[in-house]
Amino acid sequence: MGVLLALGEAGSIEEAEKKAKATRSKVNIKPEMKASLQRLFPNA
């Protein structure tokens, strides 16, 4: 998800999560990972 945000392929963490799950349905985003992404990409 971080790659999608970094490349501008997703405008928000939620959008990146949806795209990742659309590509691979087994993707499991833990709350800790979301918190880390929010710190790395505060404008997402």
PQR file of N, CA, C, O and H, with PARSE charges and radii, in Angstrom:
ATOM      1  N   MET A   1       0.819  -1.182   0.000 -0.4000 1.5000
ATOM      2  CA  MET A   1       0.000   0.000   0.000 -0.0000 2.0000
ATOM      3  C   MET A   1       0.863   1.247   0.000  0.5500 1.7000
ATOM      4  O   MET A   1       0.523   2.246  -0.633 -0.5500 1.4000
ATOM      5  N   GLY A   2       1.969   1.188   0.702 -0.4000 1.5000
ATOM      6  CA  GLY A   2       2.860   2.333   0.732 -0.0000 2.0000
ATOM      7  C   GLY A   2       3.394   2.659  -0.654  0.5500 1.7000
ATOM      8  O   GLY A   2       3.587   3.826  -0.995 -0.5500 1.4000
ATOM      9  H   GLY A   2       2.245   0.376   1.216  0.4000 1.0000
ATOM     10  N   VAL A   3       3.631   1.623  -1.451 -0.4000 1.5000
ATOM     11  CA  VAL A   3       4.121   1.845  -2.814 -0.0000 2.0000
ATOM     12  C   VAL A   3       3.056   2.562  -3.638  0.5500 1.7000
ATOM     13  O   VAL A   3       3.376   3.480  -4.394 -0.5500 1.4000
ATOM     14  H   VAL A   3       3.474   0.675  -1.175  0.4000 1.0000
ATOM     15  N   LEU A   4       1.817   2.162  -3.503 -0.4000 1.5000
ATOM     16  CA  LEU A   4       0.733   2.815  -4.240 -0.0000 2.0000
ATOM     17  C   LEU A   4       0.635   4.285  -3.863  0.5500 1.7000
ATOM     18  O   LEU A   4       0.417   5.138  -4.723 -0.5500 1.4000
ATOM     19  H   LEU A   4       1.557   1.416  -2.889  0.4000 1.0000
ATOM     20  N   LEU A   5       0.794   4.579  -2.591 -0.4000 1.5000
ATOM     21  CA  LEU A   5       0.744   5.966  -2.133 -0.0000 2.0000
ATOM     22  C   LEU A   5       1.965   6.747  -2.635  0.5500 1.7000
ATOM     23  O   LEU A   5       1.841   7.885  -3.089 -0.5500 1.4000
ATOM     24  H   LEU A   5       0.970   3.886  -1.892  0.4000 1.0000
ATOM     25  N   ALA A   6       3.133   6.128  -2.548 -0.4000 1.5000
ATOM     26  CA  ALA A   6       4.365   6.807  -2.962 -0.0000 2.0000
ATOM     27  C   ALA A   6       4.371   7.107  -4.456  0.5500 1.7000
ATOM     28  O   ALA A   6       4.871   8.149  -4.880 -0.5500 1.4000
ATOM     29  H   ALA A   6       3.235   5.204  -2.179  0.4000 1.0000
ATOM     30  N   LEU A   7       3.820   6.204  -5.248 -0.4000 1.5000
ATOM     31  CA  LEU A   7       3.793   6.393  -6.699 -0.0000 2.0000
ATOM     32  C   LEU A   7       2.624   7.245  -7.170  0.5500 1.7000
ATOM     33  O   LEU A   7       2.525   7.569  -8.354 -0.5500 1.4000
ATOM     34  H   LEU A   7       3.413   5.358  -4.903  0.4000 1.0000
ATOM     35  N   GLY A   8       1.741   7.608  -6.249 -0.4000 1.5000
ATOM     36  CA  GLY A   8       0.590   8.417  -6.619 -0.0000 2.0000
ATOM     37  C   GLY A   8      -0.527   7.618  -7.256  0.5500 1.7000
ATOM     38  O   GLY A   8      -1.436   8.185  -7.861 -0.5500 1.4000
ATOM     39  H   GLY A   8       1.822   7.345  -5.287  0.4000 1.0000
ATOM     40  N   GLU A   9      -0.462   6.290  -7.123 -0.4000 1.5000
ATOM     41  CA  GLU A   9      -1.497   5.426  -7.695 -0.0000 2.0000
ATOM     42  C   GLU A   9      -2.757   5.410  -6.823  0.5500 1.7000
ATOM     43  O   GLU A   9      -3.827   5.002  -7.275 -0.5500 1.4000
ATOM     44  H   GLU A   9       0.277   5.829  -6.632  0.4000 1.0000
ATOM     45  N   ALA A  10      -2.622   5.849  -5.591 -0.4000 1.5000
ATOM     46  CA  ALA A  10      -3.752   5.931  -4.669 -0.0000 2.0000
ATOM     47  C   ALA A  10      -3.667   7.267  -3.938  0.5500 1.7000
ATOM     48  O   ALA A  10      -2.589   7.711  -3.543 -0.5500 1.4000
ATOM     49  H   ALA A  10      -1.753   6.181  -5.224  0.4000 1.0000
ATOM     50  N   GLY A  11      -4.813   7.889  -3.772 -0.4000 1.5000
ATOM     51  CA  GLY A  11      -4.849   9.190  -3.129 -0.0000 2.0000
ATOM     52  C   GLY A  11      -5.057   9.139  -1.632  0.5500 1.7000
ATOM     53  O   GLY A  11      -4.886  10.142  -0.939 -0.5500 1.4000
ATOM     54  H   GLY A  11      -5.689   7.528  -4.093  0.4000 1.0000
ATOM     55  N   SER A  12      -5.425   7.974  -1.133 -0.4000 1.5000
ATOM     56  CA  SER A  12      -5.654   7.831   0.300 -0.0000 2.0000
ATOM     57  C   SER A  12      -5.292   6.420   0.732  0.5500 1.7000
ATOM     58  O   SER A  12      -5.139   5.523  -0.096 -0.5500 1.4000
ATOM     59  H   SER A  12      -5.564   7.159  -1.695  0.4000 1.0000
ATOM     60  N   ILE A  13      -5.159   6.240   2.013 -0.4000 1.5000
ATOM     61  CA  ILE A  13      -4.834   4.918   2.546 -0.0000 2.0000
ATOM     62  C   ILE A  13      -5.979   3.950   2.258  0.5500 1.7000
ATOM     63  O   ILE A  13      -5.744   2.783   1.943 -0.5500 1.4000
ATOM     64  H   ILE A  13      -5.284   6.970   2.686  0.4000 1.0000
ATOM     65  N   GLU A  14      -7.201   4.428   2.364 -0.4000 1.5000
ATOM     66  CA  GLU A  14      -8.355   3.579   2.095 -0.0000 2.0000
ATOM     67  C   GLU A  14      -8.381   3.134   0.632  0.5500 1.7000
ATOM     68  O   GLU A  14      -8.667   1.975   0.332 -0.5500 1.4000
ATOM     69  H   GLU A  14      -7.392   5.375   2.619  0.4000 1.0000
ATOM     70  N   GLU A  15      -8.082   4.061  -0.267 -0.4000 1.5000
ATOM     71  CA  GLU A  15      -8.049   3.731  -1.694 -0.0000 2.0000
ATOM     72  C   GLU A  15      -6.937   2.721  -1.980  0.5500 1.7000
ATOM     73  O   GLU A  15      -7.133   1.786  -2.756 -0.5500 1.4000
ATOM     74  H   GLU A  15      -7.849   5.003  -0.023  0.4000 1.0000
ATOM     75  N   ALA A  16      -5.791   2.903  -1.365 -0.4000 1.5000
ATOM     76  CA  ALA A  16      -4.678   1.970  -1.541 -0.0000 2.0000
ATOM     77  C   ALA A  16      -5.057   0.585  -1.030  0.5500 1.7000
ATOM     78  O   ALA A  16      -4.709  -0.427  -1.639 -0.5500 1.4000
ATOM     79  H   ALA A  16      -5.632   3.662  -0.734  0.4000 1.0000
ATOM     80  N   GLU A  17      -5.767   0.549   0.081 -0.4000 1.5000
ATOM     81  CA  GLU A  17      -6.213  -0.736   0.642 -0.0000 2.0000
ATOM     82  C   GLU A  17      -7.183  -1.428  -0.310  0.5500 1.7000
ATOM     83  O   GLU A  17      -7.077  -2.635  -0.525 -0.5500 1.4000
ATOM     84  H   GLU A  17      -6.050   1.371   0.575  0.4000 1.0000
ATOM     85  N   LYS A  18      -8.121  -0.687  -0.878 -0.4000 1.5000
ATOM     86  CA  LYS A  18      -9.078  -1.269  -1.827 -0.0000 2.0000
ATOM     87  C   LYS A  18      -8.374  -1.810  -3.063  0.5500 1.7000
ATOM     88  O   LYS A  18      -8.703  -2.896  -3.541 -0.5500 1.4000
ATOM     89  H   LYS A  18      -8.207   0.294  -0.703  0.4000 1.0000
ATOM     90  N   LYS A  19      -7.399  -1.051  -3.588 -0.4000 1.5000
ATOM     91  CA  LYS A  19      -6.665  -1.502  -4.775 -0.0000 2.0000
ATOM     92  C   LYS A  19      -5.856  -2.754  -4.461  0.5500 1.7000
ATOM     93  O   LYS A  19      -5.803  -3.681  -5.269 -0.5500 1.4000
ATOM     94  H   LYS A  19      -7.132  -0.169  -3.200  0.4000 1.0000
ATOM     95  N   ALA A  20      -5.227  -2.781  -3.295 -0.4000 1.5000
ATOM     96  CA  ALA A  20      -4.438  -3.948  -2.910 -0.0000 2.0000
ATOM     97  C   ALA A  20      -5.326  -5.177  -2.765  0.5500 1.7000
ATOM     98  O   ALA A  20      -4.957  -6.265  -3.207 -0.5500 1.4000
ATOM     99  H   ALA A  20      -5.270  -2.027  -2.639  0.4000 1.0000
ATOM    100  N   LYS A  21      -6.490  -5.010  -2.151 -0.4000 1.5000
ATOM    101  CA  LYS A  21      -7.409  -6.132  -1.966 -0.0000 2.0000
ATOM    102  C   LYS A  21      -8.034  -6.573  -3.292  0.5500 1.7000
ATOM    103  O   LYS A  21      -8.351  -7.751  -3.462 -0.5500 1.4000
ATOM    104  H   LYS A  21      -6.790  -4.126  -1.793  0.4000 1.0000
ATOM    105  N   ALA A  22      -8.213  -5.642  -4.230 -0.4000 1.5000
ATOM    106  CA  ALA A  22      -8.748  -6.004  -5.543 -0.0000 2.0000
ATOM    107  C   ALA A  22      -7.747  -6.862  -6.307  0.5500 1.7000
ATOM    108  O   ALA A  22      -8.128  -7.759  -7.059 -0.5500 1.4000
ATOM    109  H   ALA A  22      -7.956  -4.686  -4.092  0.4000 1.0000
ATOM    110  N   THR A  23      -6.459  -6.577  -6.105 -0.4000 1.5000
ATOM    111  CA  THR A  23      -5.418  -7.338  -6.777 -0.0000 2.0000
ATOM    112  C   THR A  23      -5.182  -8.682  -6.095  0.5500 1.7000
ATOM    113  O   THR A  23      -5.004  -9.711  -6.747 -0.5500 1.4000
ATOM    114  H   THR A  23      -6.149  -5.849  -5.494  0.4000 1.0000
ATOM    115  N   ARG A  24      -5.185  -8.641  -4.776 -0.4000 1.5000
ATOM    116  CA  ARG A  24      -4.946  -9.867  -4.000 -0.0000 2.0000
ATOM    117  C   ARG A  24      -5.867  -9.864  -2.798  0.5500 1.7000
ATOM    118  O   ARG A  24      -5.648  -9.128  -1.836 -0.5500 1.4000
ATOM    119  H   ARG A  24      -5.330  -7.805  -4.246  0.4000 1.0000
ATOM    120  N   SER A  25      -6.897 -10.690  -2.858 -0.4000 1.5000
ATOM    121  CA  SER A  25      -7.946 -10.659  -1.837 -0.0000 2.0000
ATOM    122  C   SER A  25      -7.465 -11.083  -0.447  0.5500 1.7000
ATOM    123  O   SER A  25      -8.135 -10.786   0.542 -0.5500 1.4000
ATOM    124  H   SER A  25      -7.075 -11.288  -3.639  0.4000 1.0000
ATOM    125  N   LYS A  26      -6.338 -11.760  -0.348 -0.4000 1.5000
ATOM    126  CA  LYS A  26      -5.845 -12.211   0.957 -0.0000 2.0000
ATOM    127  C   LYS A  26      -5.091 -11.132   1.718  0.5500 1.7000
ATOM    128  O   LYS A  26      -4.599 -11.391   2.817 -0.5500 1.4000
ATOM    129  H   LYS A  26      -5.794 -12.001  -1.151  0.4000 1.0000
ATOM    130  N   VAL A  27      -4.988  -9.940   1.169 -0.4000 1.5000
ATOM    131  CA  VAL A  27      -4.277  -8.854   1.850 -0.0000 2.0000
ATOM    132  C   VAL A  27      -4.999  -8.543   3.151  0.5500 1.7000
ATOM    133  O   VAL A  27      -6.213  -8.341   3.167 -0.5500 1.4000
ATOM    134  H   VAL A  27      -5.387  -9.729   0.276  0.4000 1.0000
ATOM    135  N   ASN A  28      -4.237  -8.506   4.244 -0.4000 1.5000
ATOM    136  CA  ASN A  28      -4.802  -8.201   5.559 -0.0000 2.0000
ATOM    137  C   ASN A  28      -4.044  -7.003   6.125  0.5500 1.7000
ATOM    138  O   ASN A  28      -2.848  -7.092   6.401 -0.5500 1.4000
ATOM    139  H   ASN A  28      -3.251  -8.670   4.231  0.4000 1.0000
ATOM    140  N   ILE A  29      -4.737  -5.898   6.295 -0.4000 1.5000
ATOM    141  CA  ILE A  29      -4.120  -4.683   6.782 -0.0000 2.0000
ATOM    142  C   ILE A  29      -4.371  -4.569   8.283  0.5500 1.7000
ATOM    143  O   ILE A  29      -5.506  -4.403   8.728 -0.5500 1.4000
ATOM    144  H   ILE A  29      -5.709  -5.825   6.071  0.4000 1.0000
ATOM    145  N   LYS A  30      -3.299  -4.660   9.044 -0.4000 1.5000
ATOM    146  CA  LYS A  30      -3.416  -4.574  10.505 -0.0000 2.0000
ATOM    147  C   LYS A  30      -3.457  -3.109  10.926  0.5500 1.7000
ATOM    148  O   LYS A  30      -2.912  -2.252  10.229 -0.5500 1.4000
ATOM    149  H   LYS A  30      -2.376  -4.795   8.682  0.4000 1.0000
ATOM    150  N   PRO A  31      -4.092  -2.812  12.051 -0.5600 1.5000
ATOM    151  CA  PRO A  31      -4.170  -1.430  12.532  0.2800 2.0000
ATOM    152  C   PRO A  31      -2.801  -0.775  12.702  0.5500 1.7000
ATOM    153  O   PRO A  31      -2.651   0.425  12.471 -0.5500 1.4000
ATOM    154  N   GLU A  32      -1.804  -1.563  13.107 -0.4000 1.5000
ATOM    155  CA  GLU A  32      -0.456  -1.018  13.268 -0.0000 2.0000
ATOM    156  C   GLU A  32       0.100  -0.534  11.934  0.5500 1.7000
ATOM    157  O   GLU A  32       0.777   0.492  11.873 -0.5500 1.4000
ATOM    158  H   GLU A  32      -1.926  -2.537  13.295  0.4000 1.0000
ATOM    159  N   MET A  33      -0.188  -1.277  10.865 -0.4000 1.5000
ATOM    160  CA  MET A  33       0.290  -0.895   9.548 -0.0000 2.0000
ATOM    161  C   MET A  33      -0.396   0.389   9.081  0.5500 1.7000
ATOM    162  O   MET A  33       0.252   1.272   8.519 -0.5500 1.4000
ATOM    163  H   MET A  33      -0.738  -2.111  10.915  0.4000 1.0000
ATOM    164  N   LYS A  34      -1.689   0.493   9.310 -0.4000 1.5000
ATOM    165  CA  LYS A  34      -2.412   1.714   8.946 -0.0000 2.0000
ATOM    166  C   LYS A  34      -1.851   2.914   9.702  0.5500 1.7000
ATOM    167  O   LYS A  34      -1.695   3.992   9.130 -0.5500 1.4000
ATOM    168  H   LYS A  34      -2.216  -0.224   9.767  0.4000 1.0000
ATOM    169  N   ALA A  35      -1.550   2.730  10.975 -0.4000 1.5000
ATOM    170  CA  ALA A  35      -0.995   3.819  11.782 -0.0000 2.0000
ATOM    171  C   ALA A  35       0.367   4.243  11.239  0.5500 1.7000
ATOM    172  O   ALA A  35       0.667   5.435  11.174 -0.5500 1.4000
ATOM    173  H   ALA A  35      -1.677   1.854  11.440  0.4000 1.0000
ATOM    174  N   SER A  36       1.180   3.281  10.853 -0.4000 1.5000
ATOM    175  CA  SER A  36       2.493   3.593  10.286 -0.0000 2.0000
ATOM    176  C   SER A  36       2.342   4.346   8.962  0.5500 1.7000
ATOM    177  O   SER A  36       3.057   5.316   8.714 -0.5500 1.4000
ATOM    178  H   SER A  36       0.935   2.313  10.905  0.4000 1.0000
ATOM    179  N   LEU A  37       1.420   3.903   8.119 -0.4000 1.5000
ATOM    180  CA  LEU A  37       1.192   4.581   6.843 -0.0000 2.0000
ATOM    181  C   LEU A  37       0.713   6.005   7.051  0.5500 1.7000
ATOM    182  O   LEU A  37       1.092   6.908   6.305 -0.5500 1.4000
ATOM    183  H   LEU A  37       0.839   3.115   8.320  0.4000 1.0000
ATOM    184  N   GLN A  38      -0.119   6.208   8.062 -0.4000 1.5000
ATOM    185  CA  GLN A  38      -0.607   7.566   8.351 -0.0000 2.0000
ATOM    186  C   GLN A  38       0.530   8.469   8.791  0.5500 1.7000
ATOM    187  O   GLN A  38       0.519   9.663   8.493 -0.5500 1.4000
ATOM    188  H   GLN A  38      -0.427   5.474   8.668  0.4000 1.0000
ATOM    189  N   ARG A  39       1.527   7.913   9.505 -0.4000 1.5000
ATOM    190  CA  ARG A  39       2.679   8.716   9.897 -0.0000 2.0000
ATOM    191  C   ARG A  39       3.588   9.012   8.709  0.5500 1.7000
ATOM    192  O   ARG A  39       4.144  10.105   8.603 -0.5500 1.4000
ATOM    193  H   ARG A  39       1.536   6.942   9.747  0.4000 1.0000
ATOM    194  N   LEU A  40       3.739   8.031   7.815 -0.4000 1.5000
ATOM    195  CA  LEU A  40       4.595   8.205   6.645 -0.0000 2.0000
ATOM    196  C   LEU A  40       3.954   9.094   5.580  0.5500 1.7000
ATOM    197  O   LEU A  40       4.642   9.849   4.893 -0.5500 1.4000
ATOM    198  H   LEU A  40       3.288   7.142   7.902  0.4000 1.0000
ATOM    199  N   PHE A  41       2.640   8.999   5.452 -0.4000 1.5000
ATOM    200  CA  PHE A  41       1.894   9.757   4.435 -0.0000 2.0000
ATOM    201  C   PHE A  41       0.773  10.542   5.112  0.5500 1.7000
ATOM    202  O   PHE A  41      -0.398  10.184   4.985 -0.5500 1.4000
ATOM    203  H   PHE A  41       2.080   8.386   6.010  0.4000 1.0000
ATOM    204  N   PRO A  42       1.120  11.604   5.824 -0.5600 1.5000
ATOM    205  CA  PRO A  42       0.098  12.337   6.600  0.2800 2.0000
ATOM    206  C   PRO A  42      -0.979  13.004   5.736  0.5500 1.7000
ATOM    207  O   PRO A  42      -2.071  13.286   6.228 -0.5500 1.4000
ATOM    208  N   ASN A  43      -0.688  13.257   4.470 -0.4000 1.5000
ATOM    209  CA  ASN A  43      -1.674  13.908   3.597 -0.0000 2.0000
ATOM    210  C   ASN A  43      -2.556  12.919   2.853  0.5500 1.7000
ATOM    211  O   ASN A  43      -3.423  13.325   2.080 -0.5500 1.4000
ATOM    212  H   ASN A  43       0.199  13.028   4.070  0.4000 1.0000
ATOM    213  N   ALA A  44      -2.348  11.635   3.075 -0.4000 1.5000
ATOM    214  CA  ALA A  44      -3.119  10.615   2.360 -0.0000 2.0000
ATOM    215  C   ALA A  44      -4.408  10.299   3.083  0.5500 1.7000
ATOM    216  O   ALA A  44      -5.184   9.461   2.623 -0.5500 1.4000
ATOM    217  H   ALA A  44      -1.643  11.306   3.704  0.4000 1.0000
TER
END
